Amino acid sequence: MTQHTCLWWEAAQKTAPRLNKFLPSKTDVVVVGGGYTGTSAALQLAKGGAYVTLLEAKSIGFEASSRNGGQALSCLHHTLAETVKQHGRELAAEMFRAAVRAADTVERIITEEDLECDFVRCGSIEAASKANHFERFKREQESLHESANFEVILLPRGEVRSELGTNAYHGLMINPRSGSLQPAKFVRGMAMAAERAGADIHEGTRVFSIQRLSSPAYDGTRFLVRTERGDIAAKEVMIAANAWTGRILPQFRRRVFPAESYVIATEPLSDELASRLIPNKRVVYDTRRTLAYYRISPDQRMVWGGEIAMAGASPKTNINILRRGMTRIFPELANTKLDYHWEGTLALTMDENTHAGQSDGIWYSMAYVGHGVTLATYLGQQLANAILGKPNNNPFANLKIPTAPPYEGKAWFVNIGKVWYRFLDMLS
Ligand SMILES: Cc1cc2nc3c(=O)[nH]c(=O)nc-3n(C[C@H](O)[C@H](O)[C@H](O)COP(=O)(O)OP(=O)(O)OC[C@H]3O[C@@H](n4cnc5c(N)ncnc54)[C@H](O)[C@@H]3O)c2cc1C
């Protein structure tokens, strides 16, 4: 029987709950949300000498940050060529370089804070699902070299088997700077590091709204943060609530929306089978719009996510969709037992870009489009540096965010988008 729970939770370190702790009436900085963005920001702020209060509605990492695929990617969601088209050559190269620095930031925090989270710089593989996608890899390799001085490795169809035990792909692009980690261990470890540095973390503390004072108080207080456990006055506020940013900041209500992604994990595979399927234990994703992402976990399971699994469909339907996708690539797994299935919520915007900056004096960072392990950690740190008045690098600052159709609760148009993407995948 497949358990409906996240594989990563059990093996991650347990921490005493941070519930019903004394809530201060005043603080320097309130950080709303305890995923990678919030814990990374809290760590940097506390180390920089700020009195920082992190408010998390549920528990640390309960949402995407403990449920994801653990792919620590050293690139952006869009190709560099697409990013250039959207933002121009200079800004696009800056954004790409930030993504590379983001992977370095993850490694640096893990080393400096001595976090045990199974981090390995294994490299990532993008697998061409169609022949013309490999042609795109060749152009991307050239632009990465020319515009960002960044090298990726291409393997044509005939050499795919040196990296993946399948005949399903038309070639591979390998990014050697990407890594893998255990998501729940990483986020819990970062929260503990933030506490060691002096951050005050409160779980079970939902923020309802932020009120901006008409004029700053004598001590620099500018905001009143209203929570289910009382109000806190703060000089600065950072929203690190990702898919739920629009519930706190009405100006983002129609700009960022939640989208579900589904994951399955098999029983542990034999050493021999695991090494045949992904010999170098790299993390993998394909080029379809309805992409699949997968990897071998530290305990040797195939962890498989994405595909066209739908919000609102029965778990059985989504498990079957994922299993079919997995066995299409690796027929050897057809009779392998599934031990776990789970889902998580990511944040999307209509332009599928990351957005981080300030709105009405309130800091925000969100919508990492499947690249949040590295980008959320990096941008949490960069916004913290900005708050501390230190040098910072955030090429995603204040990009225009297109509006999405109106919705309540779940974004109804995400399923429609997935079906449309599936149609486009069939065409090109
Ligand atoms: C299934 C899945 C697979 C993924 N795979 C990958 C991957 O392999 N690689 C990758 O890079 N990215 C991946 N991602 C994306 C990545 O997990 C996210 O980009 C990243 O975790 C975002 O971190 P965050 O801290 O911004 O948001 P979250 O982790 O979502 O944290 C936001 C927090 O804010 C809290 N919150 C919300 N509202 C309030 C409120 N009103 N008051 C207080 N707290 C509030 C929530 O409870 C939550 O804990 C995946 C996502 C999913 C769902």
The ligand as a MOL file (V3000), in Angstrom:
LIG
                    3D

  0  0  0     0  0            999 V3000
M  V30 BEGIN CTAB
M  V30 COUNTS 53 58 0 0 0
M  V30 BEGIN ATOM
M  V30 1 C 6.4010 18.7930 -5.3050 0
M  V30 2 C 7.4190 19.8840 -5.5180 0
M  V30 3 C 8.6500 19.5780 -6.1040 0
M  V30 4 C 9.6090 20.5830 -6.2960 0
M  V30 5 N 10.8560 20.2340 -6.7250 0
M  V30 6 C 11.8490 21.1680 -6.7470 0
M  V30 7 C 13.1940 20.8030 -7.0210 0
M  V30 8 O 13.5230 19.6380 -7.2100 0
M  V30 9 N 14.1320 21.7900 -7.0550 0
M  V30 10 C 13.8140 23.1000 -6.7940 0
M  V30 11 O 14.6970 23.9500 -6.8260 0
M  V30 12 N 12.5530 23.4590 -6.4690 0
M  V30 13 C 11.5830 22.5380 -6.4230 0
M  V30 14 N 10.3160 22.8920 -6.0370 0
M  V30 15 C 10.0650 24.2990 -5.6520 0
M  V30 16 C 10.6370 24.6330 -4.2640 0
M  V30 17 O 10.2720 23.6370 -3.3470 0
M  V30 18 C 10.1140 26.0030 -3.8370 0
M  V30 19 O 10.4610 26.9620 -4.8250 0
M  V30 20 C 10.7180 26.4690 -2.5050 0
M  V30 21 O 10.5360 25.4910 -1.5180 0
M  V30 22 C 10.0700 27.7830 -2.1030 0
M  V30 23 O 10.4640 28.0940 -0.7900 0
M  V30 24 P 9.6900 29.2190 0.0100 0
M  V30 25 O 10.3160 29.3210 1.3370 0
M  V30 26 O 9.6310 30.4660 -0.7940 0
M  V30 27 O 8.1850 28.6850 0.0740 0
M  V30 28 P 7.4980 27.5240 0.9370 0
M  V30 29 O 8.4180 26.4050 1.2070 0
M  V30 30 O 6.2070 27.2100 0.2810 0
M  V30 31 O 7.2460 28.2270 2.3220 0
M  V30 32 C 6.2890 29.2230 2.5100 0
M  V30 33 C 5.8710 29.1570 3.9620 0
M  V30 34 O 5.0370 30.2580 4.2700 0
M  V30 35 C 4.0810 29.8170 5.2110 0
M  V30 36 N 2.9430 30.7410 5.1810 0
M  V30 37 C 2.0540 30.9250 4.1740 0
M  V30 38 N 1.1450 31.8680 4.5250 0
M  V30 39 C 1.4830 32.2860 5.7650 0
M  V30 40 C 0.9220 33.2360 6.6680 0
M  V30 41 N -0.1640 33.9470 6.3580 0
M  V30 42 N 1.5000 33.4110 7.8880 0
M  V30 43 C 2.6250 32.7010 8.2210 0
M  V30 44 N 3.1730 31.7740 7.4020 0
M  V30 45 C 2.6200 31.5780 6.1830 0
M  V30 46 C 3.7230 28.4150 4.7300 0
M  V30 47 O 3.1220 27.6430 5.7620 0
M  V30 48 C 5.0680 27.8950 4.2810 0
M  V30 49 O 5.7350 27.1550 5.2860 0
M  V30 50 C 9.3180 21.9290 -5.8990 0
M  V30 51 C 8.0710 22.2310 -5.3360 0
M  V30 52 C 7.1310 21.2420 -5.1440 0
M  V30 53 C 5.8160 21.5930 -4.5150 0
M  V30 END ATOM
M  V30 BEGIN BOND
M  V30 1 1 1 2
M  V30 2 1 2 3
M  V30 3 2 2 52
M  V30 4 2 3 4
M  V30 5 1 4 5
M  V30 6 1 4 50
M  V30 7 2 5 6
M  V30 8 1 6 7
M  V30 9 1 6 13
M  V30 10 2 7 8
M  V30 11 1 7 9
M  V30 12 1 9 10
M  V30 13 2 10 11
M  V30 14 1 10 12
M  V30 15 2 12 13
M  V30 16 1 13 14
M  V30 17 1 14 15
M  V30 18 1 14 50
M  V30 19 1 15 16
M  V30 20 1 16 17
M  V30 21 1 16 18
M  V30 22 1 18 19
M  V30 23 1 18 20
M  V30 24 1 20 21
M  V30 25 1 20 22
M  V30 26 1 22 23
M  V30 27 1 23 24
M  V30 28 2 24 25
M  V30 29 1 24 26
M  V30 30 1 24 27
M  V30 31 1 27 28
M  V30 32 2 28 29
M  V30 33 1 28 30
M  V30 34 1 28 31
M  V30 35 1 31 32
M  V30 36 1 32 33
M  V30 37 1 33 34
M  V30 38 1 33 48
M  V30 39 1 34 35
M  V30 40 1 35 36
M  V30 41 1 35 46
M  V30 42 1 36 37
M  V30 43 1 36 45
M  V30 44 2 37 38
M  V30 45 1 38 39
M  V30 46 1 39 40
M  V30 47 2 39 45
M  V30 48 1 40 41
M  V30 49 2 40 42
M  V30 50 1 42 43
M  V30 51 2 43 44
M  V30 52 1 44 45
M  V30 53 1 46 47
M  V30 54 1 46 48
M  V30 55 1 48 49
M  V30 56 2 50 51
M  V30 57 1 51 52
M  V30 58 1 52 53
M  V30 END BOND
M  V30 END CTAB
M  END
